[in-house]
Amino acid sequence: MGTASDKPSKRKASKSEQFSSYVRFSGLAFQMAAILGICTIGGVYLDRSLELKFPVFTISLLIIALVGIIYWLIRITSNNS
């Protein structure tokens, strides 16, 4: 039988490390919102300037932005684990 000291101990993150993580990920949320906003405004502008009845550019740019954001988040979070 082993003692409690035989078990591998996980290091608890300090309060400053936890705060840094919160700040970093909240910054990512603002970046994602900015990317989606820019793509939406750009798509609406293109659709209106080309006088399209169906918002092709708005939908296309939003889908491209969402795929890019998901890929970006996976890369960022997998590098830090």
Rosetta constraint file for C-alpha pairs under 8 A:
AtomPair CA 2 CA 6 HARMONIC 5.87 0.50
AtomPair CA 2 CA 7 HARMONIC 7.83 0.50
AtomPair CA 3 CA 7 HARMONIC 7.40 0.50
AtomPair CA 13 CA 17 HARMONIC 5.92 0.50
AtomPair CA 13 CA 18 HARMONIC 6.36 0.50
AtomPair CA 14 CA 18 HARMONIC 6.33 0.50
AtomPair CA 15 CA 19 HARMONIC 6.10 0.50
AtomPair CA 16 CA 20 HARMONIC 6.05 0.50
AtomPair CA 17 CA 21 HARMONIC 6.21 0.50
AtomPair CA 18 CA 22 HARMONIC 6.32 0.50
AtomPair CA 19 CA 23 HARMONIC 6.18 0.50
AtomPair CA 20 CA 24 HARMONIC 6.07 0.50
AtomPair CA 21 CA 25 HARMONIC 6.17 0.50
AtomPair CA 22 CA 26 HARMONIC 6.00 0.50
AtomPair CA 23 CA 27 HARMONIC 6.11 0.50
AtomPair CA 24 CA 28 HARMONIC 6.43 0.50
AtomPair CA 25 CA 29 HARMONIC 6.41 0.50
AtomPair CA 26 CA 30 HARMONIC 6.57 0.50
AtomPair CA 27 CA 31 HARMONIC 6.33 0.50
AtomPair CA 28 CA 32 HARMONIC 6.14 0.50
AtomPair CA 29 CA 33 HARMONIC 6.23 0.50
AtomPair CA 30 CA 34 HARMONIC 6.14 0.50
AtomPair CA 31 CA 35 HARMONIC 6.20 0.50
AtomPair CA 32 CA 36 HARMONIC 6.21 0.50
AtomPair CA 32 CA 69 HARMONIC 6.85 0.50
AtomPair CA 33 CA 37 HARMONIC 6.01 0.50
AtomPair CA 34 CA 38 HARMONIC 6.08 0.50
AtomPair CA 35 CA 39 HARMONIC 6.20 0.50
AtomPair CA 35 CA 65 HARMONIC 6.99 0.50
AtomPair CA 36 CA 40 HARMONIC 6.07 0.50
AtomPair CA 36 CA 62 HARMONIC 6.57 0.50
AtomPair CA 36 CA 65 HARMONIC 6.46 0.50
AtomPair CA 36 CA 66 HARMONIC 7.67 0.50
AtomPair CA 37 CA 41 HARMONIC 6.14 0.50
AtomPair CA 38 CA 42 HARMONIC 5.99 0.50
AtomPair CA 39 CA 43 HARMONIC 5.93 0.50
AtomPair CA 39 CA 58 HARMONIC 7.19 0.50
AtomPair CA 39 CA 61 HARMONIC 5.59 0.50
AtomPair CA 39 CA 62 HARMONIC 6.00 0.50
AtomPair CA 39 CA 65 HARMONIC 7.04 0.50
AtomPair CA 40 CA 44 HARMONIC 6.10 0.50
AtomPair CA 40 CA 58 HARMONIC 5.72 0.50
AtomPair CA 40 CA 61 HARMONIC 7.12 0.50
AtomPair CA 40 CA 62 HARMONIC 6.48 0.50
AtomPair CA 41 CA 45 HARMONIC 6.09 0.50
AtomPair CA 41 CA 58 HARMONIC 7.89 0.50
AtomPair CA 42 CA 46 HARMONIC 6.21 0.50
AtomPair CA 42 CA 58 HARMONIC 7.28 0.50
AtomPair CA 43 CA 47 HARMONIC 6.07 0.50
AtomPair CA 43 CA 55 HARMONIC 7.64 0.50
AtomPair CA 43 CA 56 HARMONIC 7.85 0.50
AtomPair CA 43 CA 57 HARMONIC 4.70 0.50
AtomPair CA 43 CA 58 HARMONIC 3.74 0.50
AtomPair CA 43 CA 59 HARMONIC 7.37 0.50
AtomPair CA 43 CA 60 HARMONIC 7.88 0.50
AtomPair CA 43 CA 61 HARMONIC 6.28 0.50
AtomPair CA 44 CA 48 HARMONIC 6.04 0.50
AtomPair CA 44 CA 55 HARMONIC 7.23 0.50
AtomPair CA 44 CA 57 HARMONIC 7.16 0.50
AtomPair CA 44 CA 58 HARMONIC 5.53 0.50
AtomPair CA 45 CA 49 HARMONIC 5.99 0.50
AtomPair CA 46 CA 50 HARMONIC 6.05 0.50
AtomPair CA 46 CA 57 HARMONIC 6.51 0.50
AtomPair CA 46 CA 58 HARMONIC 7.87 0.50
AtomPair CA 47 CA 51 HARMONIC 5.87 0.50
AtomPair CA 47 CA 52 HARMONIC 5.34 0.50
AtomPair CA 47 CA 53 HARMONIC 7.97 0.50
AtomPair CA 47 CA 54 HARMONIC 7.86 0.50
AtomPair CA 47 CA 55 HARMONIC 5.76 0.50
AtomPair CA 47 CA 56 HARMONIC 6.94 0.50
AtomPair CA 47 CA 57 HARMONIC 6.04 0.50
AtomPair CA 47 CA 58 HARMONIC 7.06 0.50
AtomPair CA 48 CA 52 HARMONIC 6.47 0.50
AtomPair CA 52 CA 56 HARMONIC 7.71 0.50
AtomPair CA 55 CA 59 HARMONIC 6.29 0.50
AtomPair CA 56 CA 60 HARMONIC 6.00 0.50
AtomPair CA 57 CA 61 HARMONIC 5.84 0.50
AtomPair CA 58 CA 62 HARMONIC 6.15 0.50
AtomPair CA 59 CA 63 HARMONIC 6.18 0.50
AtomPair CA 60 CA 64 HARMONIC 6.19 0.50
AtomPair CA 61 CA 65 HARMONIC 6.00 0.50
AtomPair CA 62 CA 66 HARMONIC 6.06 0.50
AtomPair CA 63 CA 67 HARMONIC 6.19 0.50
AtomPair CA 64 CA 68 HARMONIC 6.11 0.50
AtomPair CA 65 CA 69 HARMONIC 6.02 0.50
AtomPair CA 66 CA 70 HARMONIC 6.14 0.50
AtomPair CA 67 CA 71 HARMONIC 6.19 0.50
AtomPair CA 68 CA 72 HARMONIC 6.02 0.50
AtomPair CA 69 CA 73 HARMONIC 6.04 0.50
AtomPair CA 70 CA 74 HARMONIC 6.19 0.50
AtomPair CA 71 CA 75 HARMONIC 6.29 0.50
AtomPair CA 72 CA 76 HARMONIC 6.19 0.50
AtomPair CA 73 CA 77 HARMONIC 5.98 0.50
AtomPair CA 74 CA 78 HARMONIC 5.88 0.50
AtomPair CA 75 CA 79 HARMONIC 6.17 0.50
AtomPair CA 76 CA 80 HARMONIC 6.66 0.50
AtomPair CA 77 CA 81 HARMONIC 6.55 0.50
